[in-house]
Amino acid sequence: MAPIIFIKETISMIKKNRKRFTILIFASLVFSSQLYAAEDLSQTANDPTAPLMAMQLIDNYTSDFHNSLEGETANSVMFRAAYPYKWGETSHIARISQPYVTNTPSGDTGLADMTLFDMTVFPASWGRFGVGIVAGIPVADDNKQWSLGPAVGFVNNTVAKGLNIGLFNQNLFRVAGDDGRPDTSISSFQPILNYSVGGGWNIGTGDIQYIYDWESSQWASLPVGIQVGKLVKIGKVPTILSLQYQYNFADEVDIGNDLYAPTAKSSLVFTFKFLFPTL
């Protein structure tokens, strides 16, 4: 009973001092945002292996589709948070991504599947590399499959000042859940190419994802894109504001019976990325 009593007393204390706790947490985040003053945050913020606490709001507007949905539009909003931490002598980055679909041609909206990953990051003379695990959590009503797989990535930041070059790969394979639908079996590849041009401005490929579906043996997404971002301050919190355009060349994703999936054709992605650097 002692642990239960302790938990109840702790919850009660937090409720009574909710305002003080909120102020303390916010103040610590704002203070931590000053710790990277000597580094180029514009470059660091675009390095997924950097030990940088961040929260993102990402709006993805699809302005057109291939095939049967040509001329239709869609929109989704994603919350993403990354948190660096130490486990013994190793450095880790944990990240959660939770999309919410706000508009589709069919009218269906709501939460989409959540993605979690944890990566162990290792420094190198040329930059950083990491290995870890990624998990797909079924949140959407039409998907009850749990998936799991390896994640690997690297970033070279020594080729030229302000330049990041690398690759980030995630793999999800069904481990449990609904047998009544095709198994989740995908690999995503995110090329990392970003250049900080000075004055807080950066240009690069952004968060484009090449996706290969092993179940159907074909590429489900083959985008090209360009992203322009600017480092600003909202209050005292450094924030990257970015706008990206993507065009997806995967216009013949076979779904059987001589039919092709109505994949996204053109998209605009607007991102608020709030940065909370830590030592």
N, C-alpha and C positions, 0 to 999 in steps of 0.2 A: 504493500500500500504506500510505502514511503515515496517511491518514484512518482506515483500518480498524484500524491499530495503536492510534491515539489513542482510538477508540471502545471497543476491547477494554480498554485500560488504564483508561478512565473507568468502565466497568461494573465492572471488578475493584475499583476504589477504592470505589465505592458499596457493593458487597457487603461489603467488609471493614469499612466504617464505617456499616453499615445502621442500627444503633441510634442513632448520633449524628445522622444525617440525619433520622431519624424524629422525634427530640426537637426538632431545630432547626425542622423544618417545623411541628410542632404548636405550638411556642412562638411562632413568628411569626404563626400564625393566631389564637392566643389574644390576643396583644398587639394585633393589628389590630382585634380586636373592641372595644377600648376607645376607638377613634378617633372614634366617633359619639356620645360622651357628651353633647354639647350638643344633639343632635337627637332627635326623637321616633322611635326605631327602630320603634315599633309602626306608625307611618304609613309610614315609608320602606320597611319590609319588604313592604308591600302595593302598592308601586309598581314594576311590571315595567320601567320605564325608569330607575330609580335605579341609580347605580353601586355596587351592593352585592353583594359576594361572598356566596353562599349555597349550602347543600346541603339538599335536602329528601328525606324519606322519606314517601311518600303511600300510604295504604292506602284503596282504594276498594271498599266492600262494597255489592253490589247485592242488595237484600232482596226484590225482585220484578221481574217482567218483564211486558210487554204481550203479548197474543196467545197463541201456541202454548206459550210457556214460563211462563205465569202460575203463580205459586207457587214457581218455582225461584229459586235464589240463585247468585251468582258473586262472585269476589273477585280483585283484582289489587293488586300493589305496584309503585310507581314510584320510581325514583331520578332526581332532577333536580339539576343543578348549574349555577349561573350564575357567570360570571367577567367582571368589567369590566376593560378594558385600553385602552391608548392606541395608536393607529397614526398616527404623525406628530402632527398637530394635532387629530385627531378622536378622540372617545370612542366606544368600542364595548362591547357586552355580548354575550358568547357563552354559549349555553346548550345543554345536552344533556339529553334526557329518554329514559329507558329503562324501559319497563314490563315486568313479569313477571307472567303470569297464574298464579294459585295455585289457582283453582277455577272450573269452568264446569259448566253442566248436562250437557254432553256428556262431561265428564271430561278434556278436552284442557287441558294446562297447558304453560307454557314462556315463552320470551322473545317479546314482541310487537315490532313495528317501532319502531326508534329514530328520534327527531326531533332534528335539529340546527338551530340558527339563529344568525345573527350580525346584530346590529343596530347601526347608527351612530346615536348619540343626540345631539340638539342641544338646548341650553338655550333657554328662552323666558321672557318676563316672567311668564307665567302658569303655567309648569311645564316640561315636557319633551315632545319628540316624537322619534320614531325611524323610520328606514326601513332595511330590510335584506333578507336572503334566508333562506329556510327550506328544509330538505331532509329528505325521508323516506328512511331507510335500511332496506332489506328485511332483517329479522332473523328474523321468523316463518317457520316452515317452509312455510306455505301461501301466502306472498306473495314474489314475486321481482321486483316492480316498484320502480324507483327514481323518486322524484318530487322536484320542485323548484318554487319559486315565491317571490313577494314577500311580505314581512312589513312591516306598518306599525302604528304605535301612537302614542298620546299620553296624557298624564295632566295634568290641571289640579289643582294643589294650593293654589290661591289663593282659591277660592270661600268657604271657611270654614276656620278653624283645625282641623287634624286630619282634614280631608276630602279624599279622592282621588276624582276623577271622570275617566273616560276610556274608551278603547276600544283593544283590541289585536286585530289581524286577521292571520291566516296563511292562505296559499293553497298547495296542493300539487297539481301536475299531472304526470302520468306523462311521463318523459323517456326511459326505457329499461326493458328487462326483459320479463317474461312477456306475450305477446300473447293468451294463452288465457283471460284473465279480464277483466272490465270495467276500463277504464282508471281509475286514481286521478285524480279531478278534484273536489276539495273546497275549500271556503272555511270557515274557522272564525272566529267573532266572539266575543271575550271582553269583556263589559261590565265596566268597573272602577268599583266603587262601594264605598268603604270609609271607615269613620269611626272614629277613635281616640277613645274616650270618657274616657280617663284611667286612671291606675293600671296601664298596660300592656295594658288591654283594648281590643279592637277588634271591630267588627261590620260585615259587608258581604256582598257576593254571592259572594266567593271565586272559585275557578277554574272557573266555569261556562262551557261552550262551546256556542254555537249553531252547528250544522254544516249547511251546504248542499251537497248532492251535485249537481254540474252534469251528471254523466253521466245521472242519472235525473230531473233537474229537480225535486227535492223537498228539503224539510228533513229531515235524518236525525236531528237532535237539537234539541229546543226545551225546555231545562230552565229551571226557576225554582229558586232556592235561597237559603239564608241560612247564613252562617258566623259563628261566634263564636270569637275567638282571644285568647290571653293571652301576653304577653311575660314569660318567666321566664329564669333563668340555670341552665344545667346546667354545674356547675363554674364557670368564668369565661366561658363562651360563651353570649351571649344567644341565646335560642331562642323561636320562636313555636310554641305548641301550639294547634291549631285543630280544631274539629269542624264539619262542614258537612252539611246535609241538602239533597238535590236531588230534584225531581220532574220527570220528562220527559214533556212533552205530545205528543211525536212518537209517536203510537200507530198511525198508519196509513202507515208507510213501505212503499210498494208494491214488491214484488220480482217481480212478474209472476204470471200465471195466477191472478189474483184472490187472491193471498196477500200477507200483511203480515209484515214482519220482526219477530222477537221482540225488540224494543228494550227497553232497561232502563227500568223504571218509577220505582222509588224507590231511592235510594242514600244511604249514609252515607260521608263521606270524613274520615279522620283524618290530620292532617299534623304531622310534626316538621320545622320549618324552622330550621336552624342558621345563624346570621348571623356573617359575618366582614367587617365594614365596613372599607373602605380609603379612603385620602385621594384 
